[in-house]
């Protein structure tokens, strides 16, 4: 089973690219979505987070995300501690999920922080979806209805695009000029040599 990681900065269009792979019948694991589910359901995550921050971090069997965010933003060390709890559980969940996928040439994990989280160690190859900063800012402003200052803060909190491109095995350009469909189909055609 080949495992492919897809990443890209906020507003790059990685979810659109993953949807095109889905249309080709390729299963996609969304790390952000699954992490949110596991934060609520994993007894391991719950036990470790409550040991760090107290039992009131969970309300009605759900993680209080605002409270967790306040702990993370008030102390930089807390972010590393939280990531050290959540990321291994998400990675283990991905491995289990990937092993359950049969009759497909490969599977995909979509992760905004693929390289930062170390999820790239669990895949055979990586793809970075790239769009210019200007294009990304326009998309985010339209999608999220937030200020330019808020967008820049979000962008600055992520790994620079150039570094994601440098670490990736493949790059998909999502600049509204080059066809996403054609680029995804080209990678699909490489599916048996994608790890060579």
HELIX and SHEET records of a PDB file:
HELIX    1   1 UNK A   14  UNK A   23  1                                  10    
HELIX    2   2 UNK A   31  UNK A   41  1                                  11    
HELIX    3   3 UNK A   43  UNK A   53  1                                  11    
HELIX    4   4 UNK A   55  UNK A   57  5                                   3    
HELIX    5   5 UNK A   65  UNK A   74  1                                  10    
HELIX    6   6 UNK A   76  UNK A  100  1                                  25    
HELIX    7   7 UNK A  114  UNK A  117  1                                   4    
HELIX    8   8 UNK A  119  UNK A  122  5                                   4    
HELIX    9   9 UNK A  133  UNK A  144  1                                  12    
HELIX   10  10 UNK A  148  UNK A  156  1                                   9    
HELIX   11  11 UNK A  161  UNK A  167  1                                   7    
HELIX   12  12 UNK A  180  UNK A  189  1                                  10    
SHEET    1   A 5 UNK A  28  UNK A  30  0                                        
SHEET    2   A 5 UNK A 106  UNK A 110  1                                        
SHEET    3   A 5 UNK A   2  UNK A   7  1                                        
SHEET    4   A 5 UNK A 125  UNK A 130  1                                        
SHEET    5   A 5 UNK A 170  UNK A 173  1                                        
SHEET    1   B 2 UNK A  58  UNK A  59  0                                        
SHEET    2   B 2 UNK A  62  UNK A  63 -1                                        
END                                                                             
